[in-house]
Amino acid sequence: MGPARESTTANRGRTMSPEKRIADPDEIARFVTYLARPESTYINGVSLTIDGAFSA
């Protein structure tokens, strides 16, 4: 996939997202970090989606 294709795909993702942007890698990292902390040990057997409300 070349740069032009990636740009088109990214732009499509931005326009379709309720937040009109693509997630910042730091946002994903904070989510994963939270799940790795002891405070999240009661979370189990669930599918958690981080998609900026795209699937809401």
PDB file of N, CA, C, O and CB in Angstrom:
ATOM      1  N   MET A   1       0.850  -1.164   0.000  1.00  0.00           N
ATOM      2  CA  MET A   1       0.000   0.000   0.000  1.00  0.00           C
ATOM      3  C   MET A   1       0.900   1.232   0.000  1.00  0.00           C
ATOM      4  O   MET A   1       1.728   1.395   0.896  1.00  0.00           O
ATOM      5  CB  MET A   1      -0.970  -0.005   1.221  1.00  0.00           C
ATOM      6  N   GLY A   2       0.745   2.087  -0.987  1.00  0.00           N
ATOM      7  CA  GLY A   2       1.582   3.272  -1.103  1.00  0.00           C
ATOM      8  C   GLY A   2       1.069   4.433  -0.275  1.00  0.00           C
ATOM      9  O   GLY A   2      -0.016   4.362   0.302  1.00  0.00           O
ATOM     10  N   PRO A   3       1.856   5.511  -0.217  1.00  0.00           N
ATOM     11  CA  PRO A   3       1.475   6.676   0.587  1.00  0.00           C
ATOM     12  C   PRO A   3       0.136   7.274   0.191  1.00  0.00           C
ATOM     13  O   PRO A   3      -0.628   7.687   1.063  1.00  0.00           O
ATOM     14  CB  PRO A   3       2.532   7.728   0.481  1.00  0.00           C
ATOM     15  N   ALA A   4      -0.169   7.332  -1.096  1.00  0.00           N
ATOM     16  CA  ALA A   4      -1.449   7.905  -1.531  1.00  0.00           C
ATOM     17  C   ALA A   4      -2.607   7.068  -1.016  1.00  0.00           C
ATOM     18  O   ALA A   4      -3.617   7.620  -0.578  1.00  0.00           O
ATOM     19  CB  ALA A   4      -1.509   8.005  -3.069  1.00  0.00           C
ATOM     20  N   ARG A   5      -2.483   5.764  -1.060  1.00  0.00           N
ATOM     21  CA  ARG A   5      -3.533   4.871  -0.566  1.00  0.00           C
ATOM     22  C   ARG A   5      -3.730   5.030   0.945  1.00  0.00           C
ATOM     23  O   ARG A   5      -4.862   5.068   1.428  1.00  0.00           O
ATOM     24  CB  ARG A   5      -3.190   3.409  -0.903  1.00  0.00           C
ATOM     25  N   GLU A   6      -2.626   5.121   1.682  1.00  0.00           N
ATOM     26  CA  GLU A   6      -2.718   5.296   3.125  1.00  0.00           C
ATOM     27  C   GLU A   6      -3.408   6.609   3.464  1.00  0.00           C
ATOM     28  O   GLU A   6      -4.220   6.668   4.387  1.00  0.00           O
ATOM     29  CB  GLU A   6      -1.327   5.248   3.762  1.00  0.00           C
ATOM     30  N   SER A   7      -3.090   7.647   2.729  1.00  0.00           N
ATOM     31  CA  SER A   7      -3.695   8.944   2.975  1.00  0.00           C
ATOM     32  C   SER A   7      -5.194   8.903   2.718  1.00  0.00           C
ATOM     33  O   SER A   7      -5.968   9.462   3.495  1.00  0.00           O
ATOM     34  CB  SER A   7      -3.039  10.009   2.106  1.00  0.00           C
ATOM     35  N   THR A   8      -5.612   8.254   1.648  1.00  0.00           N
ATOM     36  CA  THR A   8      -7.032   8.130   1.329  1.00  0.00           C
ATOM     37  C   THR A   8      -7.750   7.325   2.409  1.00  0.00           C
ATOM     38  O   THR A   8      -8.845   7.696   2.830  1.00  0.00           O
ATOM     39  CB  THR A   8      -7.224   7.468  -0.050  1.00  0.00           C
ATOM     40  N   THR A   9      -7.157   6.254   2.850  1.00  0.00           N
ATOM     41  CA  THR A   9      -7.753   5.426   3.897  1.00  0.00           C
ATOM     42  C   THR A   9      -7.859   6.207   5.201  1.00  0.00           C
ATOM     43  O   THR A   9      -8.888   6.151   5.874  1.00  0.00           O
ATOM     44  CB  THR A   9      -6.929   4.144   4.110  1.00  0.00           C
ATOM     45  N   ALA A  10      -6.811   6.932   5.561  1.00  0.00           N
ATOM     46  CA  ALA A  10      -6.829   7.728   6.784  1.00  0.00           C
ATOM     47  C   ALA A  10      -7.902   8.813   6.704  1.00  0.00           C
ATOM     48  O   ALA A  10      -8.624   9.045   7.673  1.00  0.00           O
ATOM     49  CB  ALA A  10      -5.449   8.360   7.036  1.00  0.00           C
ATOM     50  N   ASN A  11      -8.007   9.469   5.564  1.00  0.00           N
ATOM     51  CA  ASN A  11      -9.022  10.515   5.411  1.00  0.00           C
ATOM     52  C   ASN A  11     -10.430   9.932   5.507  1.00  0.00           C
ATOM     53  O   ASN A  11     -11.312  10.555   6.098  1.00  0.00           O
ATOM     54  CB  ASN A  11      -8.844  11.241   4.070  1.00  0.00           C
ATOM     55  N   ARG A  12     -10.649   8.776   4.947  1.00  0.00           N
ATOM     56  CA  ARG A  12     -11.954   8.123   5.039  1.00  0.00           C
ATOM     57  C   ARG A  12     -12.280   7.795   6.487  1.00  0.00           C
ATOM     58  O   ARG A  12     -13.412   7.985   6.933  1.00  0.00           O
ATOM     59  CB  ARG A  12     -11.986   6.847   4.183  1.00  0.00           C
ATOM     60  N   GLY A  13     -11.292   7.305   7.218  1.00  0.00           N
ATOM     61  CA  GLY A  13     -11.491   7.001   8.634  1.00  0.00           C
ATOM     62  C   GLY A  13     -11.837   8.242   9.439  1.00  0.00           C
ATOM     63  O   GLY A  13     -12.690   8.203  10.325  1.00  0.00           O
ATOM     64  N   ARG A  14     -11.171   9.334   9.125  1.00  0.00           N
ATOM     65  CA  ARG A  14     -11.456  10.596   9.837  1.00  0.00           C
ATOM     66  C   ARG A  14     -12.877  11.070   9.566  1.00  0.00           C
ATOM     67  O   ARG A  14     -13.581  11.464  10.495  1.00  0.00           O
ATOM     68  CB  ARG A  14     -10.454  11.692   9.421  1.00  0.00           C
ATOM     69  N   THR A  15     -13.299  11.039   8.338  1.00  0.00           N
ATOM     70  CA  THR A  15     -14.624  11.571   8.005  1.00  0.00           C
ATOM     71  C   THR A  15     -15.741  10.680   8.526  1.00  0.00           C
ATOM     72  O   THR A  15     -16.830  11.177   8.812  1.00  0.00           O
ATOM     73  CB  THR A  15     -14.762  11.736   6.500  1.00  0.00           C
ATOM     74  N   MET A  16     -15.509   9.391   8.658  1.00  0.00           N
ATOM     75  CA  MET A  16     -16.542   8.474   9.131  1.00  0.00           C
ATOM     76  C   MET A  16     -16.632   8.421  10.653  1.00  0.00           C
ATOM     77  O   MET A  16     -17.655   8.004  11.196  1.00  0.00           O
ATOM     78  CB  MET A  16     -16.282   7.091   8.593  1.00  0.00           C
ATOM     79  N   SER A  17     -15.579   8.836  11.343  1.00  0.00           N
ATOM     80  CA  SER A  17     -15.544   8.783  12.796  1.00  0.00           C
ATOM     81  C   SER A  17     -16.379   9.901  13.408  1.00  0.00           C
ATOM     82  O   SER A  17     -16.314  11.038  12.941  1.00  0.00           O
ATOM     83  CB  SER A  17     -14.106   8.867  13.294  1.00  0.00           C
ATOM     84  N   PRO A  18     -17.162   9.602  14.444  1.00  0.00           N
ATOM     85  CA  PRO A  18     -17.929  10.652  15.123  1.00  0.00           C
ATOM     86  C   PRO A  18     -17.034  11.770  15.666  1.00  0.00           C
ATOM     87  O   PRO A  18     -17.472  12.916  15.770  1.00  0.00           O
ATOM     88  CB  PRO A  18     -18.738  10.047  16.262  1.00  0.00           C
ATOM     89  N   GLU A  19     -15.803  11.449  16.007  1.00  0.00           N
ATOM     90  CA  GLU A  19     -14.892  12.460  16.537  1.00  0.00           C
ATOM     91  C   GLU A  19     -14.128  13.182  15.432  1.00  0.00           C
ATOM     92  O   GLU A  19     -13.383  14.122  15.710  1.00  0.00           O
ATOM     93  CB  GLU A  19     -13.913  11.821  17.503  1.00  0.00           C
ATOM     94  N   LYS A  20     -14.301  12.759  14.196  1.00  0.00           N
ATOM     95  CA  LYS A  20     -13.654  13.369  13.021  1.00  0.00           C
ATOM     96  C   LYS A  20     -12.132  13.376  13.111  1.00  0.00           C
ATOM     97  O   LYS A  20     -11.469  14.313  12.668  1.00  0.00           O
ATOM     98  CB  LYS A  20     -14.145  14.789  12.842  1.00  0.00           C
ATOM     99  N   ARG A  21     -11.600  12.313  13.693  1.00  0.00           N
ATOM    100  CA  ARG A  21     -10.150  12.171  13.778  1.00  0.00           C
ATOM    101  C   ARG A  21      -9.810  10.710  14.003  1.00  0.00           C
ATOM    102  O   ARG A  21     -10.675   9.897  14.329  1.00  0.00           O
ATOM    103  CB  ARG A  21      -9.563  13.055  14.910  1.00  0.00           C
ATOM    104  N   ILE A  22      -8.554  10.395  13.828  1.00  0.00           N
ATOM    105  CA  ILE A  22      -8.037   9.058  14.089  1.00  0.00           C
ATOM    106  C   ILE A  22      -7.383   9.087  15.467  1.00  0.00           C
ATOM    107  O   ILE A  22      -6.814  10.105  15.859  1.00  0.00           O
ATOM    108  CB  ILE A  22      -7.020   8.599  12.975  1.00  0.00           C
ATOM    109  N   ALA A  23      -7.456   8.001  16.189  1.00  0.00           N
ATOM    110  CA  ALA A  23      -6.893   7.939  17.540  1.00  0.00           C
ATOM    111  C   ALA A  23      -5.404   8.250  17.541  1.00  0.00           C
ATOM    112  O   ALA A  23      -4.657   7.848  16.649  1.00  0.00           O
ATOM    113  CB  ALA A  23      -7.132   6.563  18.150  1.00  0.00           C
ATOM    114  N   ASP A  24      -5.012   8.959  18.546  1.00  0.00           N
ATOM    115  CA  ASP A  24      -3.608   9.232  18.796  1.00  0.00           C
ATOM    116  C   ASP A  24      -3.025   7.961  19.417  1.00  0.00           C
ATOM    117  O   ASP A  24      -3.658   7.379  20.298  1.00  0.00           O
ATOM    118  CB  ASP A  24      -3.410  10.496  19.735  1.00  0.00           C
ATOM    119  N   PRO A  25      -1.853   7.514  18.997  1.00  0.00           N
ATOM    120  CA  PRO A  25      -1.272   6.305  19.589  1.00  0.00           C
ATOM    121  C   PRO A  25      -1.189   6.363  21.114  1.00  0.00           C
ATOM    122  O   PRO A  25      -1.284   5.331  21.778  1.00  0.00           O
ATOM    123  CB  PRO A  25       0.107   6.076  19.022  1.00  0.00           C
ATOM    124  N   ASP A  26      -1.014   7.555  21.669  1.00  0.00           N
ATOM    125  CA  ASP A  26      -0.956   7.702  23.124  1.00  0.00           C
ATOM    126  C   ASP A  26      -2.296   7.329  23.771  1.00  0.00           C
ATOM    127  O   ASP A  26      -2.315   6.806  24.885  1.00  0.00           O
ATOM    128  CB  ASP A  26      -0.570   9.144  23.498  1.00  0.00           C
ATOM    129  N   GLU A  27      -3.407   7.590  23.092  1.00  0.00           N
ATOM    130  CA  GLU A  27      -4.726   7.218  23.626  1.00  0.00           C
ATOM    131  C   GLU A  27      -4.854   5.705  23.730  1.00  0.00           C
ATOM    132  O   GLU A  27      -5.372   5.185  24.718  1.00  0.00           O
ATOM    133  CB  GLU A  27      -5.855   7.785  22.739  1.00  0.00           C
ATOM    134  N   ILE A  28      -4.387   5.015  22.725  1.00  0.00           N
ATOM    135  CA  ILE A  28      -4.421   3.549  22.744  1.00  0.00           C
ATOM    136  C   ILE A  28      -3.502   3.025  23.846  1.00  0.00           C
ATOM    137  O   ILE A  28      -3.858   2.102  24.578  1.00  0.00           O
ATOM    138  CB  ILE A  28      -4.002   2.968  21.364  1.00  0.00           C
ATOM    139  N   ALA A  29      -2.327   3.621  23.953  1.00  0.00           N
ATOM    140  CA  ALA A  29      -1.364   3.191  24.980  1.00  0.00           C
ATOM    141  C   ALA A  29      -1.926   3.385  26.389  1.00  0.00           C
ATOM    142  O   ALA A  29      -1.727   2.528  27.250  1.00  0.00           O
ATOM    143  CB  ALA A  29      -0.044   3.967  24.833  1.00  0.00           C
ATOM    144  N   ARG A  30      -2.624   4.495  26.638  1.00  0.00           N
ATOM    145  CA  ARG A  30      -3.209   4.712  27.968  1.00  0.00           C
ATOM    146  C   ARG A  30      -4.265   3.667  28.283  1.00  0.00           C
ATOM    147  O   ARG A  30      -4.377   3.225  29.426  1.00  0.00           O
ATOM    148  CB  ARG A  30      -3.819   6.111  28.064  1.00  0.00           C
ATOM    149  N   PHE A  31      -5.034   3.271  27.292  1.00  0.00           N
ATOM    150  CA  PHE A  31      -6.056   2.237  27.475  1.00  0.00           C
ATOM    151  C   PHE A  31      -5.401   0.901  27.837  1.00  0.00           C
ATOM    152  O   PHE A  31      -5.821   0.228  28.779  1.00  0.00           O
ATOM    153  CB  PHE A  31      -6.915   2.086  26.194  1.00  0.00           C
ATOM    154  N   VAL A  32      -4.391   0.535  27.093  1.00  0.00           N
ATOM    155  CA  VAL A  32      -3.684  -0.726  27.353  1.00  0.00           C
ATOM    156  C   VAL A  32      -3.005  -0.677  28.723  1.00  0.00           C
ATOM    157  O   VAL A  32      -3.026  -1.657  29.468  1.00  0.00           O
ATOM    158  CB  VAL A  32      -2.635  -1.007  26.239  1.00  0.00           C
ATOM    159  N   THR A  33      -2.409   0.459  29.046  1.00  0.00           N
ATOM    160  CA  THR A  33      -1.759   0.614  30.348  1.00  0.00           C
ATOM    161  C   THR A  33      -2.759   0.446  31.483  1.00  0.00           C
ATOM    162  O   THR A  33      -2.460  -0.205  32.485  1.00  0.00           O
ATOM    163  CB  THR A  33      -1.079   1.980  30.448  1.00  0.00           C
ATOM    164  N   TYR A  34      -3.919   1.017  31.337  1.00  0.00           N
ATOM    165  CA  TYR A  34      -4.954   0.856  32.370  1.00  0.00           C
ATOM    166  C   TYR A  34      -5.301  -0.624  32.554  1.00  0.00           C
ATOM    167  O   TYR A  34      -5.404  -1.104  33.683  1.00  0.00           O
ATOM    168  CB  TYR A  34      -6.228   1.661  31.997  1.00  0.00           C
ATOM    169  N   LEU A  35      -5.478  -1.337  31.453  1.00  0.00           N
ATOM    170  CA  LEU A  35      -5.842  -2.755  31.551  1.00  0.00           C
ATOM    171  C   LEU A  35      -4.745  -3.593  32.198  1.00  0.00           C
ATOM    172  O   LEU A  35      -5.017  -4.658  32.753  1.00  0.00           O
ATOM    173  CB  LEU A  35      -6.153  -3.308  30.173  1.00  0.00           C
ATOM    174  N   ALA A  36      -3.514  -3.113  32.127  1.00  0.00           N
ATOM    175  CA  ALA A  36      -2.390  -3.850  32.721  1.00  0.00           C
ATOM    176  C   ALA A  36      -2.212  -3.539  34.212  1.00  0.00           C
ATOM    177  O   ALA A  36      -1.430  -4.201  34.894  1.00  0.00           O
ATOM    178  CB  ALA A  36      -1.101  -3.522  31.973  1.00  0.00           C
ATOM    179  N   ARG A  37      -2.931  -2.543  34.712  1.00  0.00           N
ATOM    180  CA  ARG A  37      -2.794  -2.140  36.112  1.00  0.00           C
ATOM    181  C   ARG A  37      -3.637  -3.030  37.025  1.00  0.00           C
ATOM    182  O   ARG A  37      -4.628  -3.611  36.584  1.00  0.00           O
ATOM    183  CB  ARG A  37      -3.201  -0.669  36.286  1.00  0.00           C
ATOM    184  N   PRO A  38      -3.244  -3.136  38.292  1.00  0.00           N
ATOM    185  CA  PRO A  38      -4.008  -3.938  39.259  1.00  0.00           C
ATOM    186  C   PRO A  38      -5.458  -3.463  39.426  1.00  0.00           C
ATOM    187  O   PRO A  38      -6.332  -4.269  39.746  1.00  0.00           O
ATOM    188  CB  PRO A  38      -3.313  -3.908  40.606  1.00  0.00           C
ATOM    189  N   GLU A  39      -5.722  -2.175  39.214  1.00  0.00           N
ATOM    190  CA  GLU A  39      -7.082  -1.647  39.371  1.00  0.00           C
ATOM    191  C   GLU A  39      -8.073  -2.239  38.368  1.00  0.00           C
ATOM    192  O   GLU A  39      -9.283  -2.157  38.575  1.00  0.00           O
ATOM    193  CB  GLU A  39      -7.064  -0.142  39.229  1.00  0.00           C
ATOM    194  N   SER A  40      -7.580  -2.822  37.309  1.00  0.00           N
ATOM    195  CA  SER A  40      -8.480  -3.364  36.295  1.00  0.00           C
ATOM    196  C   SER A  40      -8.669  -4.874  36.393  1.00  0.00           C
ATOM    197  O   SER A  40      -9.204  -5.482  35.467  1.00  0.00           O
ATOM    198  CB  SER A  40      -7.967  -3.019  34.932  1.00  0.00           C
ATOM    199  N   THR A  41      -8.243  -5.491  37.490  1.00  0.00           N
ATOM    200  CA  THR A  41      -8.301  -6.947  37.591  1.00  0.00           C
ATOM    201  C   THR A  41      -9.726  -7.509  37.601  1.00  0.00           C
ATOM    202  O   THR A  41      -9.922  -8.690  37.316  1.00  0.00           O
ATOM    203  CB  THR A  41      -7.589  -7.388  38.834  1.00  0.00           C
ATOM    204  N   TYR A  42     -10.710  -6.686  37.921  1.00  0.00           N
ATOM    205  CA  TYR A  42     -12.099  -7.172  37.937  1.00  0.00           C
ATOM    206  C   TYR A  42     -12.709  -7.187  36.529  1.00  0.00           C
ATOM    207  O   TYR A  42     -13.798  -7.725  36.331  1.00  0.00           O
ATOM    208  CB  TYR A  42     -12.957  -6.295  38.867  1.00  0.00           C
ATOM    209  N   ILE A  43     -12.016  -6.606  35.564  1.00  0.00           N
ATOM    210  CA  ILE A  43     -12.476  -6.632  34.172  1.00  0.00           C
ATOM    211  C   ILE A  43     -12.022  -7.955  33.569  1.00  0.00           C
ATOM    212  O   ILE A  43     -10.826  -8.233  33.477  1.00  0.00           O
ATOM    213  CB  ILE A  43     -11.920  -5.402  33.346  1.00  0.00           C
ATOM    214  N   ASN A  44     -12.995  -8.763  33.161  1.00  0.00           N
ATOM    215  CA  ASN A  44     -12.642 -10.028  32.524  1.00  0.00           C
ATOM    216  C   ASN A  44     -13.784 -10.494  31.631  1.00  0.00           C
ATOM    217  O   ASN A  44     -14.937 -10.108  31.827  1.00  0.00           O
ATOM    218  CB  ASN A  44     -12.309 -11.103  33.583  1.00  0.00           C
ATOM    219  N   GLY A  45     -13.459 -11.311  30.668  1.00  0.00           N
ATOM    220  CA  GLY A  45     -14.464 -11.906  29.801  1.00  0.00           C
ATOM    221  C   GLY A  45     -15.301 -10.904  29.030  1.00  0.00           C
ATOM    222  O   GLY A  45     -16.489 -11.129  28.797  1.00  0.00           O
ATOM    223  N   VAL A  46     -14.697  -9.816  28.640  1.00  0.00           N
ATOM    224  CA  VAL A  46     -15.440  -8.785  27.925  1.00  0.00           C
ATOM    225  C   VAL A  46     -14.599  -8.292  26.751  1.00  0.00           C
ATOM    226  O   VAL A  46     -13.369  -8.300  26.796  1.00  0.00           O
ATOM    227  CB  VAL A  46     -15.817  -7.607  28.872  1.00  0.00           C
ATOM    228  N   SER A  47     -15.278  -7.874  25.727  1.00  0.00           N
ATOM    229  CA  SER A  47     -14.596  -7.276  24.583  1.00  0.00           C
ATOM    230  C   SER A  47     -14.716  -5.751  24.717  1.00  0.00           C
ATOM    231  O   SER A  47     -15.819  -5.204  24.712  1.00  0.00           O
ATOM    232  CB  SER A  47     -15.206  -7.788  23.212  1.00  0.00           C
ATOM    233  N   LEU A  48     -13.590  -5.091  24.834  1.00  0.00           N
ATOM    234  CA  LEU A  48     -13.568  -3.647  24.953  1.00  0.00           C
ATOM    235  C   LEU A  48     -13.099  -3.043  23.635  1.00  0.00           C
ATOM    236  O   LEU A  48     -12.058  -3.422  23.098  1.00  0.00           O
ATOM    237  CB  LEU A  48     -12.659  -3.204  26.121  1.00  0.00           C
ATOM    238  N   THR A  49     -13.866  -2.116  23.133  1.00  0.00           N
ATOM    239  CA  THR A  49     -13.548  -1.494  21.844  1.00  0.00           C
ATOM    240  C   THR A  49     -13.125  -0.067  22.077  1.00  0.00           C
ATOM    241  O   THR A  49     -13.816   0.696  22.751  1.00  0.00           O
ATOM    242  CB  THR A  49     -14.754  -1.551  20.875  1.00  0.00           C
ATOM    243  N   ILE A  50     -12.000   0.290  21.523  1.00  0.00           N
ATOM    244  CA  ILE A  50     -11.559   1.679  21.571  1.00  0.00           C
ATOM    245  C   ILE A  50     -11.541   2.175  20.128  1.00  0.00           C
ATOM    246  O   ILE A  50     -10.609   1.914  19.367  1.00  0.00           O
ATOM    247  CB  ILE A  50     -10.137   1.828  22.266  1.00  0.00           C
ATOM    248  N   ASP A  51     -12.607   2.901  19.779  1.00  0.00           N
ATOM    249  CA  ASP A  51     -12.757   3.320  18.387  1.00  0.00           C
ATOM    250  C   ASP A  51     -13.351   4.721  18.239  1.00  0.00           C
ATOM    251  O   ASP A  51     -13.859   5.065  17.172  1.00  0.00           O
ATOM    252  CB  ASP A  51     -13.622   2.331  17.654  1.00  0.00           C
ATOM    253  N   GLY A  52     -13.293   5.521  19.283  1.00  0.00           N
ATOM    254  CA  GLY A  52     -13.793   6.885  19.188  1.00  0.00           C
ATOM    255  C   GLY A  52     -15.272   6.968  18.913  1.00  0.00           C
ATOM    256  O   GLY A  52     -15.722   7.907  18.257  1.00  0.00           O
ATOM    257  N   ALA A  53     -16.042   6.011  19.396  1.00  0.00           N
ATOM    258  CA  ALA A  53     -17.504   5.949  19.260  1.00  0.00           C
ATOM    259  C   ALA A  53     -17.971   5.544  17.861  1.00  0.00           C
ATOM    260  O   ALA A  53     -19.148   5.693  17.533  1.00  0.00           O
ATOM    261  CB  ALA A  53     -18.100   7.286  19.612  1.00  0.00           C
ATOM    262  N   PHE A  54     -17.066   5.041  17.048  1.00  0.00           N
ATOM    263  CA  PHE A  54     -17.422   4.652  15.681  1.00  0.00           C
ATOM    264  C   PHE A  54     -18.507   3.561  15.671  1.00  0.00           C
ATOM    265  O   PHE A  54     -19.406   3.587  14.830  1.00  0.00           O
ATOM    266  CB  PHE A  54     -16.172   4.159  14.930  1.00  0.00           C
ATOM    267  N   SER A  55     -18.420   2.617  16.595  1.00  0.00           N
ATOM    268  CA  SER A  55     -19.384   1.513  16.599  1.00  0.00           C
ATOM    269  C   SER A  55     -20.580   1.762  17.512  1.00  0.00           C
ATOM    270  O   SER A  55     -21.431   0.886  17.670  1.00  0.00           O
ATOM    271  CB  SER A  55     -18.697   0.241  17.016  1.00  0.00           C
ATOM    272  N   ALA A  56     -20.651   2.941  18.111  1.00  0.00           N
ATOM    273  CA  ALA A  56     -21.762   3.253  19.036  1.00  0.00           C
ATOM    274  C   ALA A  56     -23.067   3.454  18.301  1.00  0.00           C
ATOM    275  O   ALA A  56     -24.093   3.722  18.926  1.00  0.00           O
ATOM    276  CB  ALA A  56     -21.445   4.503  19.852  1.00  0.00           C
TER     277      ALA A  56
END
